[in-house]
Amino acid sequence: MKMRSPSLVELHAFLAVCRVGSFRQAAEDLCVTQAAVSRAVQRLEQHLGGCRLFDRSSQGVLLSERGRQLRQLTERHVTALESAAERFLAPRTSDKLRLSVIPTLGTKWLLPRLPRFQALHPGLDIEMRQFRHDEDFSRDDVDLWIEVKRPRRPWPAHLQVAFLMGRDIVPVCAPQVLPRLKRPGDLLREVLLHHTNFPDNWARWAKLAGLRGKPKLGPGYDLSINLIFAAKEGVGVAITQPCLIERELQNGELVIPFALPVSTGRGYFMCADRDRPATAGQLAFMSWLLDEARATRRI
């Protein structure tokens, strides 16, 4: 069969310009001359029938519509090839797992459990990488993501995804607030703290509890850890996942006034790129993580 795909040299040059928006910067990143990058992109355009991949303007280099399509179709595959070559050409002396974890879950749920895993697998180095709210799961510096399922945003097709926990939410408050809450309707007289990314959480819970009228929201927080702290300080009543407040519930810093969990349909998920081969250590961590999540759901 005649091969019709362009060369990797041309694709690397094209994708480098896509990432940085500059032929000069792309050349520096690839350790070649700017002329070499320009020629590689020109050869790619000619190979693809003379299509234009970039539009040049006073603002810099922008992808054309055909360029956008080509990037979407090729980037993760080229990244996977680079990842495979890195594994074979530069084997690591010790196993490593690079995690990107949604911040509050990482701080409140995962980190307290990690010493138990590391005691079982002392040879596996775990690195926490920066979490990105606009994650597209194409990064080559992350092996495993722990992410929240966001509304109206499907998982990319190249991901292997497994549910962990956190679909259900409940109201929580400081102990001094509890005496004022005799029945669910009493919450409508309280300050209702909410997560700004999910302002419908209180409405979901109110519907389950049979409350009339739309709850009036109080202060909002863009991080669950701040929402939980505000509830602990008695600022108001929060609504959140029980897995994020295990320690606060055990210590009596927070209480659940009404044991009426409601599902958000979201929750936390473990995500891995199915195109990248996983090491034995990474597979062990994934299995352990699923076991810990199942144990949490049973509590």
BAZANU-448243 format. One line per field, with one value per residue: x, y, z of N, C-alpha, C, O in turn. Coordinates in pm, whole numbers, plus 50000, padded with zeros to 5 digits. Example, Ala and Ser with C-alpha at 12.3 -4.5 7.8 and 13.67 -1.06 7.14 Angstrom:
BEGIN
n_x	51319;51285
n_y	49431;49775
n_z	50780;50708
ca_x	51230;51367
ca_y	49550;49894
ca_z	50780;50714
c_x	51320;51290
c_y	49670;50003
c_z	50780;50787
o_x	51424;51341
o_y	49668;50114
o_z	50846;50804
***
This chain:
BEGIN
n_x	50084;50056;50213;50062;50082;50224;50568;50719;50892;50791;50536;50605;50721;50500;50318;50462;50465;50191;50156;50301;50256;50435;50691;50958;50986;50906;51115;51326;51238;51252;51516;51628;51677;51488;51427;51431;51204;51006;51038;50968;50698;50599;50650;50473;50226;50226;50233;49982;49815;49839;49710;49641;49783;49832;49741;49877;49912;49898;49884;50025;50092;49830;49616;49468;49142;49172;49418;49352;49189;49375;49555;49388;49344;49595;49763;49753;49833;50095;50208;50177;50352;50597;50601;50616;50866;51030;51004;51130;51383;51496;51496;51364;51530;51387;51046;50780;50508;50300;50076;49773;49550;49229;49213;49091;49000;49240;49384;49214;49125;49291;49574;49593;49574;49783;50032;49982;49967;50225;50378;50329;50431;50717;50902;50788;50778;50586;50458;50306;50141;50063;49725;49480;49208;49102;49159;49269;49358;49581;49838;50185;50316;50178;50057;49827;49503;49286;48973;48684;48363;48236;47943;47786;48020;48178;48391;48712;48772;49003;49053;49077;48841;48727;48482;48509;48406;48184;47946;47719;47576;47550;47394;47595;47712;47843;47870;47743;47542;47357;47139;46942;46826;46570;46403;46406;46309;46395;46642;46610;46610;46866;47209;47312;47578;47769;47917;48072;48101;47903;47622;47366;47342;47216;46948;46892;46908;46706;46479;46473;46430;46175;46117;45955;45974;46259;46583;46760;47071;47373;47702;47948;48197;48494;48652;48625;48753;48764;48495;48427;48582;48460;48207;48285;48363;48125;48001;47790;47561;47684;47689;47805;48030;48039;48286;48480;48491;48564;48748;48667;48409;48467;48611;48419;48395;48229;47887;47624;47318;47081;47033;47009;47109;47175;47204;47434;47500;47756;48052;48379;48645;48879;49125;49297;49531;49457;49625;49883;50130;50103;50302;50400;50390;50220;49983;49937;49885;49650;49472;49474;49369;49107;49009;49024;48841;48603;48576;48534;48287;48121;48100
n_y	49881;50218;50475;50757;50942;51236;51324;51270;51473;51699;51710;51748;52004;52156;52116;52225;52497;52540;52514;52728;52950;53083;53093;53142;53090;52825;52710;52747;52582;52335;52317;52388;52577;52877;52889;52622;52523;52670;52569;52302;52322;52429;52216;52032;52154;52147;51870;51804;51881;52148;52307;52578;52615;52796;53128;53442;53736;54074;54021;53790;53440;53244;52959;52822;52712;52457;52396;52383;52156;51962;51966;51875;51614;51494;51556;51419;51167;51198;51287;51055;50882;51007;50975;50695;50651;50782;50620;50384;50465;50603;50459;50464;50465;50429;50364;50587;50800;51041;51273;51451;51618;51717;52000;52019;51757;51622;51731;51686;51419;51233;51277;51223;50945;50852;50779;50514;50373;50418;50288;50027;50022;50116;50173;50332;50647;50929;51208;51523;51706;52027;52122;52179;52378;52395;52156;51948;51696;51622;51649;51569;51547;51426;51130;51027;51139;51281;51379;51598;51527;51738;51936;51889;51835;51607;51319;51299;51084;50929;50863;50644;50586;50583;50566;50710;50831;51056;51153;51212;51472;51655;51863;52054;52173;52387;52272;52451;52562;52366;52332;52507;52387;52207;52087;52019;52251;52460;52532;52723;52962;53006;53112;53018;52861;52817;52639;52807;52704;52520;52614;52510;52315;52346;52382;52131;51972;52085;52025;51744;51727;51820;52090;52405;52663;52850;52809;53074;53182;53224;53348;53260;53020;52938;52722;52409;52362;52609;52663;52461;52541;52785;52696;52552;52762;52871;53049;52991;52748;52479;52292;51986;51716;51420;51279;51473;51581;51408;51408;51635;51561;51340;51467;51628;51886;51958;51887;51678;51790;51684;51373;51335;51253;51371;51299;51441;51364;51392;51376;51229;51115;50872;50912;50806;50800;50593;50530;50531;50319;50169;50148;49882;49980;50201;50072;49931;50144;50249;50035;50025;50279;50259;50065;50206;50409;50261;50165;50407;50481;50298;50378
n_z	50000;49914;50094;50235;50431;50586;50672;50997;51074;50943;51062;51333;51318;51230;51449;51658;51592;51612;51889;52005;51849;51685;51443;51495;51774;51774;51631;51812;52023;51899;51845;51595;51287;51208;50940;50869;50999;50865;50603;50646;50715;50479;50303;50411;50364;50085;50046;50134;49935;49873;50057;50287;50600;50801;50894;50851;51037;51171;51436;51467;51409;51306;51326;51035;50921;50803;50912;51183;51183;51104;51318;51526;51442;51444;51666;51922;51847;51752;51988;52140;52004;52060;52335;52353;52232;52414;52638;52552;52467;52676;52940;53273;53588;53816;53889;53801;53873;53749;53859;53803;53991;54091;54298;54575;54627;54607;54826;55050;55038;54884;54952;55237;55226;55072;55204;55288;55047;54947;55133;55061;54806;54777;54576;54384;54257;54323;54169;54195;53963;53808;53831;53584;53498;53246;53122;52854;52828;52678;52756;52796;53031;53231;53374;53483;53547;53792;53789;53784;53655;53425;53347;53029;52889;52717;52775;52619;52334;52344;52605;52887;53121;53458;53707;54030;54284;54467;54351;54501;54702;55011;55266;55492;55809;56070;56413;56593;56446;56407;56606;56512;56301;56251;56069;55711;55576;55735;55648;55451;55578;55639;55567;55259;55142;54843;54561;54302;54046;54029;54069;54084;54274;54528;54451;54340;54570;54729;54581;54606;54881;54897;54921;54887;54646;54521;54644;54804;54721;54906;54978;54727;54626;54451;54494;54648;54890;55015;55044;55227;55448;55511;55596;55826;55986;56051;55877;55712;55575;55393;55082;54979;54877;55074;55078;55078;55328;55529;55749;55891;55968;56131;56335;56443;56356;56152;56075;55946;55886;55776;55655;55363;55082;54750;54406;54178;53928;53844;53981;54070;53861;53743;53502;53218;52946;52691;52484;52571;52701;53020;53316;53545;53806;53778;53705;53940;54115;54005;54045;54325;54382;54283;54461;54706;54654;54624;54886;55018;54911;55032;55292
ca_x	50000;50133;50198;50019;50098;50344;50676;50714;50964;50696;50430;50663;50734;50364;50259;50537;50412;50057;50163;50359;50209;50548;50791;51086;50984;50900;51250;51404;51193;51295;51663;51661;51664;51354;51409;51401;51064;50925;51042;50893;50555;50568;50644;50351;50115;50231;50198;49838;49739;49852;49622;49707;49767;49840;49715;49970;49852;49977;49881;50111;50057;49706;49575;49354;49045;49235;49522;49286;49146;49493;49605;49296;49355;49731;49847;49766;49905;50237;50248;50188;50475;50708;50599;50666;51010;51096;51007;51225;51518;51548;51427;51388;51585;51280;50913;50731;50369;50275;49932;49703;49434;49150;49283;49034;49000;49378;49423;49127;49097;49400;49701;49596;49580;49902;50135;49950;50006;50370;50435;50316;50508;50819;50980;50714;50782;50462;50473;50180;50156;49966;49590;49429;49062;49067;49235;49226;49411;49682;49969;50276;50380;50084;50024;49695;49425;49165;48898;48540;48286;48168;47822;47789;48154;48208;48531;48775;48763;49126;49070;49020;48780;48661;48420;48564;48310;48153;47826;47619;47605;47465;47419;47683;47720;47915;47782;47663;47428;47266;47014;46841;46779;46482;46346;46475;46267;46467;46760;46579;46637;47009;47296;47343;47706;47765;48031;48034;48095;47784;47524;47238;47344;47114;46817;46877;46881;46576;46376;46466;46374;46037;46103;45891;46048;46399;46671;46837;47212;47460;47835;47996;48340;48534;48722;48550;48822;48723;48355;48427;48635;48357;48106;48345;48367;47989;47955;47662;47547;47738;47646;47926;48041;48092;48425;48569;48485;48578;48818;48584;48300;48525;48652;48306;48400;48112;47783;47526;47190;46978;47099;46934;47201;47117;47305;47454;47531;47894;48146;48520;48680;49018;49138;49429;49536;49464;49729;50015;50146;50120;50399;50342;50361;50100;49868;49914;49822;49513;49394;49461;49280;48970;48971;49001;48717;48492;48563;48474;48144;48045;48086
ca_y	50000;50341;50558;50893;51031;51320;51279;51318;51601;51803;51720;51810;52147;52212;52114;52320;52631;52543;52529;52855;53060;53158;53010;53161;53018;52682;52669;52738;52465;52214;52325;52400;52715;52919;52853;52479;52509;52723;52477;52181;52352;52443;52081;51970;52215;52093;51728;51795;51935;52293;52379;52674;52569;52910;53264;53536;53869;54161;53960;53673;53326;53182;52841;52828;52607;52328;52372;52340;52017;51875;51955;51790;51475;51437;51594;51317;51051;51233;51287;50915;50828;51062;50910;50558;50658;50820;50503;50284;50518;50653;50392;50524;50375;50400;50388;50720;50828;51186;51289;51579;51589;51834;52038;51985;51612;51583;51770;51635;51276;51150;51290;51147;50801;50816;50705;50371;50316;50423;50183;49902;50033;50219;50205;50417;50791;50997;51353;51595;51810;52135;52095;52282;52375;52380;52039;51879;51560;51594;51677;51455;51547;51367;50991;50994;51252;51260;51495;51600;51528;51866;51929;51917;51822;51463;51280;51270;50944;50854;50840;50534;50659;50499;50644;50689;50863;51199;51200;51259;51589;51672;51987;52042;52298;52382;52220;52556;52595;52252;52346;52587;52309;52098;52024;52071;52386;52560;52575;52840;53082;53013;53155;52898;52872;52732;52635;52892;52624;52433;52688;52441;52208;52367;52358;51985;51916;52135;51947;51612;51743;51863;52230;52491;52785;52837;52855;53196;53149;53320;53361;53152;52991;52862;52602;52341;52372;52736;52642;52381;52623;52883;52625;52523;52886;52915;53154;52947;52604;52445;52165;51931;51570;51369;51235;51587;51630;51293;51445;51731;51486;51260;51555;51705;52026;51972;51785;51669;51806;51600;51268;51322;51276;51383;51279;51549;51306;51426;51294;51228;51005;50845;50922;50775;50794;50451;50511;50524;50198;50194;50064;49799;50066;50280;49983;49903;50262;50258;49933;50071;50396;50209;49999;50310;50478;50171;50165;50536;50482;50211;50442
ca_z	50000;49907;50214;50200;50546;50583;50759;51135;51082;50904;51163;51452;51294;51229;51583;51742;51561;51671;52035;52052;51765;51630;51376;51563;51900;51742;51594;51936;52096;51827;51829;51454;51242;51169;50799;50863;51037;50755;50490;50683;50705;50336;50246;50461;50290;49949;50055;50157;49822;49861;50150;50376;50738;50892;50847;50913;51054;51260;51569;51469;51326;51352;51250;50945;50951;50769;51012;51307;51164;51102;51456;51602;51397;51453;51781;52028;51794;51752;52129;52183;51948;52137;52467;52336;52207;52539;52727;52503;52450;52804;53049;53403;53688;53912;53834;53836;53839;53752;53879;53806;54075;54127;54422;54705;54643;54633;54961;55157;55031;54834;55023;55363;55199;54995;55279;55290;54918;54931;55217;54985;54681;54803;54458;54290;54288;54284;54152;54174;53861;53815;53783;53493;53487;53104;53079;52732;52840;52575;52814;52806;53163;53326;53344;53534;53595;53873;53742;53804;53530;53413;53264;52885;52833;52712;52785;52488;52295;52370;52748;52964;53232;53558;53815;54164;54391;54473;54282;54596;54784;55130;55338;55609;55883;56197;56520;56657;56360;56405;56681;56439;56186;56296;55950;55592;55541;55814;55573;55369;55658;55665;55458;55181;55071;54724;54470;54188;53922;54033;54148;54090;54374;54631;54390;54331;54702;54774;54512;54670;55015;54887;54961;54789;54616;54485;54752;54779;54745;54973;54917;54643;54632;54332;54539;54755;55018;55077;55081;55350;55556;55549;55674;55956;56063;56082;55786;55658;55550;55262;55026;54921;54880;55202;55069;55098;55466;55620;55873;55965;56030;56239;56444;56492;56310;56066;56091;55838;55956;55718;55575;55238;54970;54617;54303;54082;53799;53805;54056;54036;53773;53711;53357;53164;52800;52654;52383;52635;52782;53163;53385;53650;53920;53749;53712;54082;54174;53955;54115;54464;54384;54268;54587;54807;54620;54658;55032;55056;54874;55123;55424
c_x	50088;50105;50166;50041;50225;50449;50658;50786;50869;50586;50483;50675;50597;50308;50332;50488;50271;50063;50205;50315;50319;50646;50926;51091;50979;51039;51338;51366;51244;51446;51704;51649;51518;51326;51372;51255;50973;50921;50961;50743;50514;50557;50515;50230;50110;50188;50047;49757;49743;49762;49704;49678;49769;49801;49808;49906;49942;49980;49971;50061;49934;49673;49460;49257;49102;49345;49465;49244;49265;49550;49518;49315;49492;49800;49862;49843;50056;50290;50267;50315;50598;50717;50654;50817;51086;51108;51114;51368;51580;51474;51464;51443;51483;51147;50862;50586;50345;50125;49890;49570;49360;49182;49220;49031;49142;49419;49345;49111;49220;49525;49702;49609;49711;50009;50109;49993;50158;50442;50430;50404;50615;50900;50913;50717;50656;50487;50336;50207;50043;49831;49544;49279;49017;49137;49178;49285;49508;49823;50055;50350;50289;50052;49879;49628;49315;49085;48752;48473;48205;48047;47852;47931;48191;48358;48588;48779;48886;49146;49009;48971;48709;48607;48484;48457;48266;48033;47727;47669;47506;47490;47506;47692;47806;47820;47694;47541;47319;47137;46904;46775;46700;46425;46411;46437;46338;46591;46733;46598;46785;47084;47345;47470;47707;47896;47992;48028;47968;47674;47389;47232;47236;46974;46791;46837;46742;46462;46360;46400;46229;46013;46038;45973;46195;46487;46748;46982;47283;47594;47874;48147;48379;48620;48645;48619;48787;48578;48347;48478;48532;48247;48158;48344;48229;47937;47817;47661;47595;47672;47765;47925;48097;48238;48524;48577;48497;48639;48733;48467;48351;48560;48538;48309;48283;48014;47691;47387;47079;47045;47016;47029;47126;47230;47311;47473;47673;47990;48288;48555;48832;49031;49283;49420;49556;49573;49869;50025;50173;50224;50328;50306;50236;49975;49834;49844;49676;49422;49370;49362;49134;48921;48941;48870;48596;48469;48498;48325;48059;48023;47956
c_y	50125;50427;50701;50992;51114;51268;51337;51451;51715;51821;51783;51961;52215;52222;52209;52462;52646;52577;52670;52974;53143;53061;53022;53080;52867;52631;52655;52613;52335;52210;52318;52546;52747;52882;52706;52452;52556;52627;52349;52205;52368;52306;52011;52024;52160;51946;51709;51866;52085;52371;52473;52634;52684;53037;53358;53674;53951;54106;53837;53565;53258;53061;52873;52717;52470;52293;52324;52194;51922;51858;51860;51642;51413;51456;51481;51194;51078;51235;51145;50850;50878;50996;50769;50558;50692;50702;50403;50337;50564;50589;50452;50421;50342;50435;50522;50732;50977;51209;51434;51555;51719;51873;51992;51835;51563;51612;51697;51483;51194;51157;51219;50996;50758;50744;50555;50306;50311;50323;50048;49902;50140;50257;50296;50562;50858;51147;51415;51709;51912;52093;52212;52269;52356;52260;51977;51738;51523;51615;51551;51453;51490;51225;50957;51120;51204;51388;51484;51601;51655;51855;51961;51913;51674;51438;51260;51121;50863;50822;50709;50595;50562;50588;50608;50710;51007;51245;51265;51381;51596;51809;51960;52177;52278;52336;52327;52597;52489;52272;52425;52507;52188;52019;52086;52214;52494;52610;52700;52970;53101;53072;53030;52922;52777;52740;52710;52815;52540;52500;52619;52333;52224;52342;52208;51927;51959;52059;51809;51620;51790;52006;52311;52617;52756;52888;52980;53172;53263;53327;53237;53140;52906;52741;52540;52355;52502;52730;52566;52463;52724;52817;52594;52646;52941;53026;53120;52796;52576;52317;52109;51779;51524;51326;51348;51632;51515;51334;51541;51661;51403;51346;51637;51851;52059;51859;51789;51678;51715;51500;51237;51350;51285;51369;51399;51494;51333;51331;51300;51100;50994;50837;50893;50768;50649;50424;50502;50397;50233;50100;49981;49883;50149;50195;49949;50021;50273;50157;49974;50186;50353;50141;50102;50383;50391;50167;50294;50538;50397;50276;50522
c_z	50000;50030;50174;50314;50532;50679;50900;51151;51049;51008;51291;51435;51298;51369;51677;51718;51619;51820;52076;51968;51703;51565;51447;51692;51878;51706;51717;52014;52033;51805;51681;51414;51207;51024;50785;50900;50924;50638;50521;50672;50559;50269;50288;50385;50147;49946;50068;50050;49809;49953;50238;50521;50838;50820;50922;50918;51144;51402;51580;51376;51386;51266;51156;50983;50917;50869;51143;51298;51168;51244;51538;51567;51428;51588;51883;51978;51791;51895;52181;52129;52024;52274;52459;52315;52334;52633;52684;52501;52581;52919;53184;53500;53795;53849;53884;53791;53857;53751;53862;53876;54105;54271;54553;54728;54673;54777;55068;55155;54992;54921;55158;55343;55134;55077;55284;55159;54906;55021;55146;54861;54697;54680;54359;54337;54236;54282;54125;54076;53871;53757;53695;53476;53342;53043;52951;52723;52727;52629;52821;52940;53271;53280;53381;53586;53688;53858;53781;53667;53523;53321;53118;52827;52832;52728;52643;52461;52331;52518;52793;53094;53326;53669;53948;54271;54372;54394;54379;54674;54899;55190;55460;55677;56007;56307;56583;56574;56371;56486;56609;56327;56234;56180;55826;55556;55619;55742;55490;55445;55687;55544;55386;55099;54952;54646;54343;54056;53914;54116;54161;54199;54479;54575;54376;54466;54752;54708;54574;54806;55015;54928;54849;54769;54587;54597;54711;54818;54815;54903;54837;54649;54511;54365;54654;54889;55090;55121;55214;55468;55604;55633;55814;56046;56094;55993;55731;55645;55408;55212;54947;54930;55013;55195;55092;55243;55566;55754;55956;56034;56148;56360;56503;56453;56218;56097;55970;55901;55905;55623;55451;55122;54838;54514;54209;53940;53754;53877;54002;53959;53759;53559;53316;53012;52759;52549;52442;52719;52928;53221;53491;53772;53899;53755;53857;54150;54131;54026;54260;54475;54372;54395;54695;54780;54653;54809;55081;55024;54968;55259;55430
o_x	50183;49990;50233;50021;50322;50422;50592;50746;50866;50548;50413;50644;50581;50255;50271;50472;50235;49985;50150;50334;50299;50681;50999;51189;51040;51077;51417;51454;51274;51498;51801;51615;51437;51213;51292;51190;50875;50815;50894;50669;50405;50467;50454;50142;50003;50116;49991;49643;49658;49738;49823;49562;49714;49824;49817;49852;50047;50069;49991;49995;49935;49700;49366;49287;49084;49364;49521;49260;49257;49589;49570;49303;49502;49889;49974;49909;50135;50402;50361;50380;50691;50826;50730;50888;51194;51210;51182;51462;51702;51398;51580;51407;51491;51138;50894;50547;50366;50055;49961;49486;49422;49179;49288;49058;49160;49480;49402;49087;49252;49578;49803;49652;49748;50072;50203;50048;50214;50552;50518;50447;50606;50963;50973;50666;50623;50532;50260;50287;49940;49824;49566;49229;48906;49172;49057;49265;49515;49919;50005;50438;50318;50024;49817;49689;49257;49124;48701;48519;48117;48047;47932;47959;48232;48440;48517;48788;48877;49246;48904;49051;48641;48677;48510;48421;48305;48019;47659;47787;47393;47596;47493;47682;47838;47699;47581;47448;47201;47031;46787;46679;46756;46403;46466;46522;46343;46641;46826;46603;46825;47029;47412;47468;47651;47975;47889;47958;47929;47636;47305;47130;47170;46889;46678;46745;46669;46360;46248;46322;46167;45902;46063;46033;46248;46467;46796;47012;47259;47601;47840;48216;48306;48658;48604;48552;48781;48542;48269;48421;48517;48200;48084;48327;48216;47838;47736;47748;47552;47609;47818;47830;48194;48308;48641;48662;48444;48586;48729;48430;48287;48541;48557;48235;48243;48054;47681;47343;46993;47106;46960;47029;47027;47339;47208;47464;47710;48007;48315;48503;48904;48956;49377;49316;49660;49610;49965;49937;50257;50233;50211;50203;50156;49871;49717;49754;49589;49309;49259;49280;49048;48805;48843;48796;48496;48355;48417;48246;47939;47934;47926
o_y	50135;50450;50760;51112;51068;51177;51439;51534;51817;51933;51863;52037;52319;52327;52267;52539;52752;52657;52725;53088;53260;52959;52923;53010;52790;52520;52561;52544;52239;52112;52251;52630;52658;52847;52669;52368;52490;52604;52295;52119;52324;52282;51939;51948;52131;51903;51611;51906;52143;52489;52450;52621;52672;53052;53352;53723;53905;54141;53784;53593;53218;53062;52944;52636;52376;52177;52235;52117;51815;51748;51775;51556;51290;51377;51451;51126;50990;51190;51117;50773;50802;50965;50727;50476;50638;50684;50344;50263;50565;50656;50485;50303;50236;50524;50565;50681;51032;51171;51526;51479;51820;51787;51931;51791;51474;51528;51650;51424;51095;51053;51158;50926;50641;50653;50476;50196;50210;50279;49964;49796;50246;50363;50334;50595;50845;51205;51365;51798;51887;52036;52328;52161;52308;52262;51956;51668;51408;51602;51442;51369;51503;51202;50871;51199;51097;51493;51375;51668;51679;51774;52050;51979;51621;51524;51208;51040;50742;50759;50667;50649;50470;50675;50491;50615;51073;51365;51362;51391;51549;51867;51857;52282;52165;52359;52298;52658;52518;52233;52410;52553;52081;51898;52196;52291;52609;52719;52776;53077;53198;53081;52946;52994;52667;52833;52679;52857;52495;52449;52662;52267;52126;52286;52163;51845;51879;52031;51762;51532;51800;52042;52287;52670;52651;53001;52991;53145;53381;53314;53124;53238;52815;52666;52610;52360;52504;52785;52602;52455;52747;52875;52607;52635;53046;53092;53209;52727;52642;52244;52177;51720;51583;51335;51322;51714;51525;51300;51529;51698;51397;51304;51708;51932;52174;51751;51891;51582;51674;51539;51129;51461;51215;51423;51451;51568;51301;51216;51367;50992;51094;50764;50948;50734;50588;50309;50470;50370;50319;49984;50005;49859;50167;50240;49939;50002;50304;50189;49959;50190;50406;50156;50087;50416;50442;50167;50292;50591;50422;50234;50583
o_z	50077;50066;50089;50296;50473;50758;50919;51232;51119;51039;51353;51527;51362;51406;51766;51813;51669;51870;52172;52009;51671;51624;51458;51717;51953;51746;51726;52067;52103;51751;51646;51497;51181;50990;50699;50839;50892;50579;50433;50625;50520;50189;50209;50346;50094;49856;50019;50073;49741;49930;50260;50560;50947;50700;51044;50818;51189;51480;51689;51276;51502;51145;51193;51071;50994;50905;51208;51393;51229;51282;51611;51654;51436;51621;51925;52056;51823;51921;52255;52200;52050;52322;52547;52372;52359;52700;52768;52529;52596;52989;53208;53494;53857;53765;53994;53686;53964;53658;53901;53826;54139;54359;54635;54840;54756;54842;55167;55260;55058;54960;55192;55435;55139;55023;55285;55160;54861;54990;55167;54815;54634;54679;54259;54444;54118;54381;54043;54105;53933;53648;53729;53445;53318;52925;52939;52624;52685;52553;52849;52960;53390;53162;53320;53659;53666;53910;53808;53574;53605;53227;53088;52728;52935;52698;52557;52553;52349;52554;52744;53171;53281;53719;53977;54341;54276;54371;54343;54707;54888;55167;55525;55613;56044;56296;56624;56626;56348;56437;56642;56266;56256;56191;55834;55511;55575;55772;55463;55384;55751;55434;55446;54999;54959;54662;54282;53963;53806;54221;54239;54215;54516;54645;54397;54476;54809;54772;54594;54844;55120;54967;54731;54862;54625;54643;54598;54935;54789;54781;54873;54675;54473;54275;54747;54992;55213;55225;55303;55577;55725;55730;55911;56168;56157;56028;55706;55698;55313;55288;54859;54982;55063;55295;55122;55277;55677;55860;56078;56146;56253;56474;56602;56509;56208;56140;55901;55965;55982;55523;55437;55068;54817;54535;54165;53843;53641;53835;53902;53988;53763;53494;53372;52957;52788;52528;52371;52800;52956;53181;53523;53836;53991;53805;53893;54232;54212;54061;54312;54566;54443;54434;54769;54874;54705;54854;55174;55102;54983;55334;55533
***
